[in-house]
Amino acid sequence: MRRTNLPPKEEIHQGKGESLRIERGGLHDNWDDAEGYYSYRFGEVLDGRYEVIAAHGRGVFSTVVRAKNLNISNGEPGEVAIKIIRSNDTMYKAGMDELVILKKLVGADPDDKRHCVRFLSSFKYRNHLCLVFESLHMNLREVLKKFGRNIGLRLTAIRAYAKQLFIALKHLRNCGVLHCDIKPDNMLVNEAKNVLKLCDFGNAMFAGKNEVTPYLVSRFYRAPEIILGLTYDHPLDMWSVGCCLYELYTGKVLFPGSTNNDMLRLHMELKGIFPKKMLRKGAFIEQHFDQDLNFLATEEDPVTKKAIKRMILNIKPKDIGTIITGSVGEDPKMLANFKDLLEKVFVLDPDKRLTVSQALNHPFITGK
């Protein structure tokens, strides 16, 4: 529901015959800006019941506002967040796809116990699809900035958040949904900061034979199978959650690569070289490896400033324990369990990566 990184243009695609014509009239131009975002005003009442009271950010697909619910019924909250989808065919279709997923997730969680942001309803307003959600306090990127800048959060908080994230992942798995954009910005917490919910399903999709694209998921949280061009499934979200847990605890990004090639190098510097069978199946292998499956790092020639490829051999894996140092007063057993959990999440082969059921039964989560 918060702002998301702008994906490259090739990520916004549309199938044949899926064009949804949206009527444009001279009047509409007063409502929208040049890019089709709705130009709302504070105090404006949407759909006859939601009064816009604050801005919540802007993403590639939408603008998000906070609004007061003037017509509370059926135990609805007094304040909501409304995602106003941009007014163009591609975005409208993406919004409709998101709506299908949101209905599936909320329908399978009647008691609101699965830690996905609560979808309440949808409506059309001045040619924009609008999605209504519960309003939460802040995202974990903001929490980290405010309370854990460069030092991270306490391990007890990480454990509480990890458990809730794994419950959300289990719910997604049960519903056959891949989130595809898990990062601290897409995790919201309540005012007490003890309840976390996964949000922004704008990039989500149903699991199955999905299009292979090297740009799925924000880069720092992107699993290696995506970059290599392998088929992907639920393990891609587990990898992203692992990156987030490390970042929440240390205050630092684990894999701050500037390109996909850079990301693969960082993955291997932590976990060693990729299994050959994994590389043989990848659609984008030739961009990063030679014929003998040696890694080619793309670097800038210091003199000509042109990109050159340099073969890197003998990449030795690190022990994740060496890059996580406990804070003063942390329980050593809990810290050892946290390191073990991350060791099992960051397995390069998605088929061998920690599953969500294993994560929920891990000693770091159970405390056993």
N, C-alpha and C positions, 0 to 999 in steps of 0.2 A: 504494500500500500504506500510505501515511501518511494522517494525518488530512486530510480534505477539507472545504472550506467547505460549510456546510449549504445546499443549493439551496432555492429557494422551493418551497412545497408542490406547485405545479402541475407541477413537474418530475418528481415521482415519480408516474408514471401506469401504468395497467395496461389492456391491451386486453380486449375482451369475451371471456368464456369462458376467460380465462387464469388464473383464480384457482387457486392451488395450496393446497389445504387442508392445514394443518399441525396434527397432533394436539396438543392441549393437555391435560395432565393435572395434577392437584394437585401431583404431584411436581415437574413442570417449573418450577413457580413458585419452587422453591428454587434452581434453576439460573440463572434469568433475572431481570433487574431489570424494573421496570415497563414499560420501553420495548422489551423483547425482546432487550436485549444480554446476552450470556452472562457470568455472574459467575464468572470463573475464579479459581483460587487458585494461588499460586506453589508449585511442586513437584507440582502436579496433572499426571497423565499422560494426554494426549489420544490416543484411538485406540490405546491400548496401547503407544505408542512415542515420543510427543513430550512431554517434560517441560517445563512452562512455567517459564521462568527470568526473564523480564522483560516489562514492558509496552512497547508500541510506539506507543500512541496509539489514538484512537477517531475514526471518521468517521461520516457519516450512515448508511452501510450496514453497518458492521461495527466490531469491535474487533480490533486486531492485537497479537499477542504474539510474543515471541522464545522459541524452544523448543530444547531439546537433543534431538537425534535419538538415541534409545537403541538403535536397530536399523538400523545403517548397512548398506546393501547397494547394489550396482550403482553404486558411485562417488558415492553421495549425500553431501551435506555433513553435517558433525557438528552444525551449528546451522542452524535454519531460521526463517523468519518465517511465522506462520499467521494468515490473515485469517478471523475467525469471524463469519460473516454473521448479522445480527439475525434473530430467530425471528418473522417474520411473512410473510404471503403475498407482499406486494409485494417485500420485500427478498430473499426466497428466489428469486423469479422473476428479479430483477435479478442475483443471484449466479449463477444458472444461465446467464443471458445472458453474463455475464462469463466464465464457464467455457468456453463455446463459443469465444469470442474468444481466450482464453489458449491453448486447445488448438491453435487454428489458427496462432497466432504461434510457439509452441514447435515445432510439427510442421514448420514451414517454416524452422526455424533449428536443425538438428540439431547443428551445431558451436558453438552459443552465440557467434556473432560479430556479432549484429545489434543489440546494445545495448538489448534489452528485458529486464526483470527475468525471471529464469528461473523459470517455473512448474514445479513438481515433481509434485504430485498433489493429489487432493481426497478428502475423506471426509465422512460424516455423523456427528455426535457430539451426543448428547442433543438431537436435533431441530434442530441447526444445521448448515448447509453450511459446511465448512472448506476453505480453499484454501491449499496449502502452497507457499512460495517459498524461493529462496535468501535468506539473510540478508545484507544489506549494512550498511556502517558508519554512514553518516549521509546526510541529504538536503542538497541545495544551499542551501536556505534556512538550514540550520544552519551549513554551511560559510561562507556569506556573513556570518552573524552573528559567527562565531568568528574568521574571518581577514580579512574585508573590510568590516567595518561602516562604512557611509557612504563608503567609498573603493573598494570593489570588488576584483576579483582581477586578476592580471597578464594581459596580452594573450595571452601564450603559453598560459596555462591556458585562456583563453576559446577560443582556436583549437582546442585539443585537445578540449574539451567540445563545441564547435560541430560538429566533424567527426563525433563519436560520435552527437550528436543527429540530424544529417542522415542517418546510416546507419540509425538507428532509424526515422526518418520514411520512408526508402525502403522498409524492411521492411514498415511499416504499409501503405504504398501498394501494394506487391506483394501484400499479403494482403487488400487492399480494406477496411482498417480505419481509422476516424477515432478518434483518442484522446479529443479533446473536453475535456481538462482538463490541458493542459500548463502547468506552472508550476514554480518552483524546488523546491517541496515534493514534487513527483512525479518528481524526478530523484535517484536514489541513487548514491553513490560508494562505492568500496571503501576499505579503511583507508589505502592509499597515496594515495588521492584521484586516481589516474590513470585509473581506469576508471569511466565513467558508464553508468547504465542507466535507461531510462524505466520508471516503475512506475505503479501504480494505474489499472487499466483498468475501474474501476467505472462510468465514464460513457461508455466507448467503445462504438462501434456500427459496423456495416458500412456502407460508403458506398452511396449510392443515394438513393431518394426518402424522406428522413427528415422527421419532423415539424418544422415551423418553430417555434422557441421563442426568445424574446429573452433567455433566462437560461442558455443553454448556455455552458459554460466559465466559470471564475472571472473576475469582472468585469475586473480590470486586464489580463487576457490575452485578452480577448474580441475577436474580429475584428469589423470594422464590418458585414460582411454578416449576421452573426447578429442584431445590434441592429436593423438595418433590416428584417429579416424576409425576406431573400432565401434562395434555396436555397443550401446550403453543401456543401463537399466538402473534399478534402485541403488546399487553401490556408488553411483556418482554423487548422490545426495549425502551418503555417509562420509565420503571424502571431504565434501564441503563443510559438514558439521565438525569434522576433526580439525580442519583449518581454523574454524571459528573458535573452538574450545581452546586451542593453543593461543590464539590471539587474545581471547578474553582473559586468559591466565597471565600471559607475559606482557600484554600491551603492545606486542609487535606482530607484524604480518609474517607468517612462516615462509611463504613462497612469494617474495615480491618481484616476480619476473616482469621484464618490460615487454616481452614478446612470448609467443608460444614456445619458441625454441629455447628461450631463457628459462621458461617454466620447467621444461623437460630436464634441463641441466640441473636445476635446483632439486627436482624430484629425485634424480639419481644421486646427487650429492648427499641426500639424506638416506636413501634406500638402496643404493647400488644400481647396477645395470638392469635393464628390462629383460624379462624372459624372452628368448628368441621366438617362441611360439606366439607370443603376444605381438611382436613386431611384424611377423610374417603376415598377419591378418589385417594390419592397419592400412587404411586408404591414403594416409598422408605421410607415410614412412619416408619416401624419397626426399621430402622437404628437410628431414632432420638426420637421416642415416645414410651411409653409403651402401654399396651392394653387399658388403660383408657384415652389414648391420653394426658398423662402428658409428658412434655418435659424432655428428658434425655440428660444432657450435658456430653460429653465425655471429661474427664480430666485425667491428669497424676497423679498417686498416688505418693506423695512426697517421700515415702520410697522405694517402689518396682519399681518405674518408669514405672509401667504398666498402660495401659489405663483402667480407671474405668468410670462407668456411674453414674451420680448423678442426682437425680430428682430435677427439679427446678419448684417450684409452685409460684403463686402470682407475675407474672411478670407485673409490672405496666408500662403502656406506658408513654413516655415523650411528652412534647409539643415541636415540632420541633423549635419553636421560642426560646427555652432556649438554643439550641446548635448553634444558628446563632446570633452572635452579630454584629451589623452594624458598619462599619468603620466611622470615623469622617467625617462629611459633606455629608453623604448619605441622600437622600430624604426619610423621615420616611414612607411616604405613599407607595413609591416604595418598600421599604424593607418589609413592612407588606404584600404587594401583593406577593412578592417573597416567603415569608414564607408560605403564603396560597397556592401558586402554588405547592410547595414541599409537603405540607401536603396532597394535593390531588393526587400527583403522587405516594407517598409512601403509597398506600393502599395495604394491604397484598393480598386481593382477587382480582385477575386480572380483573374479570368481573366488579368490581366497581372502578377500577383505572381510573384516568383522561384519556380521549381519546385525540387523536391529535387535533380533531376539537375543543374540549373544551379548550385545551391548547392554541391554536391560538387565541381564543376569550377571554382568561383570562385577567383580568385588568393589570397583570404584563407585558403582551406582548402588549396590546392595549394602555396602559397608561391612560385608562379611569377610 
